[in-house]
Amino acid sequence: MEANKIVIAETVSANTKLQAADAKDMLTSASKLIAMKGKKIVEFDVKNSVSQDAVQAMLGPTGNMRAPTLRVGKSLLVGFNEEVFIQKFG
């Protein structure tokens, strides 16, 4: 993040386990979710409603929220894909 001069406003320890209810809360203040798992990228429009699929896309196999999770304006980015990060922050 520092290499791209991105200022981190808030960090949450990995010891804090965020789950489905936390993911849904985050989505209520967003308009777009970009969920990345390796090369798989899925985008959700959550401006008007939050689908269960969007919440599930934010969670890993243990039911905890995947990392990293970033809020960029009204968008949430969950997971990592280098191409998406370069596009958003490059």
Sequence and secondary structure as in RCSB ss.txt:
>XXXX:A:sequence
MEANKIVIAETVSANTKLQAADAKDMLTSASKLIAMKGKKIVEFDVKNSVSQDAVQAMLGPTGNMRAPTLRVGKS
LLVGFNEEVFIQKFG
>XXXX:A:secstr
 GGGT        TTS   HHHHHHHHHT SEEEEEETTEEEEEE SS   HHHHHHTB TTSSB S EEEETTE
EEEEE HHHHHHHH 
